[in-house]
Amino acid sequence: MFSRREPVPFAFVAEADRFRSNVTPPPRESLSWSQLTARSLVGLTVVAGLVGSLLLGMPALQPSNAPQKSEASQGR
């Protein structure tokens, strides 16, 4: 008559496979012009910061051609 299922420690897990909702969520609201502009500006600011840090950091990553000698080694 009833099929016995393996016991599950949480009741909601066992009930989840039996519950199916027929309620559809409401449609998403479209973004207003100001919200779209604000999101675009935030995105552009983040990208500009990343590009700027890359451009400013590139000279520090380049190896120099001249050998570096410290002042302490010249006194010998």
C-alpha positions in Angstrom: 0.0 0.0 0.0 2.5 2.7 1.1 6.1 2.4 0.1 8.4 2.9 3.0 11.2 5.4 2.4 14.5 5.5 4.1 14.4 7.9 7.1 15.8 11.3 6.5 17.2 13.4 9.4 15.3 16.5 8.3 11.6 16.4 7.6 11.6 19.2 5.0 14.0 17.2 2.8 11.6 14.3 2.8 8.7 16.5 2.0 10.5 18.6 -0.7 10.2 16.0 -3.4 6.4 15.7 -2.9 5.7 19.4 -2.9 5.2 21.1 -6.2 4.0 24.7 -6.4 1.8 26.0 -9.2 2.4 29.6 -8.2 4.5 31.5 -10.7 6.7 34.3 -9.4 5.8 37.9 -10.5 7.7 39.2 -13.5 10.8 41.2 -12.8 10.5 45.0 -12.9 12.5 46.7 -15.6 15.3 49.0 -14.4 14.7 52.7 -14.5 17.0 55.0 -16.4 18.7 56.3 -13.3 19.3 52.7 -12.0 20.8 51.7 -15.3 23.0 54.7 -15.4 24.2 54.2 -11.8 25.1 50.5 -12.4 26.9 51.5 -15.6 28.9 54.1 -13.8 29.9 51.8 -11.0 31.0 49.2 -13.5 33.0 51.7 -15.4 34.6 53.0 -12.2 35.7 49.4 -11.3 37.1 48.7 -14.7 38.9 52.1 -14.8 40.5 51.4 -11.4 41.7 48.0 -12.5 43.2 49.4 -15.8 44.8 52.3 -13.9 46.4 50.1 -11.3 47.7 47.8 -14.1 49.2 50.8 -16.0 50.8 52.3 -12.9 52.1 48.9 -11.8 53.7 47.8 -15.1 56.9 49.9 -14.8 57.6 48.3 -11.4 57.3 44.8 -13.0 59.8 45.5 -15.8 63.3 44.3 -15.2 66.0 47.1 -15.4 68.9 46.6 -17.8 71.5 48.4 -15.6 73.0 46.3 -12.8 72.1 47.6 -9.4 75.1 48.3 -7.1 74.5 49.4 -3.5 76.6 52.1 -1.8 77.8 49.6 0.7 79.5 47.4 -1.9 81.4 50.4 -3.4 83.3 51.2 -0.2 85.3 47.9 -0.3 
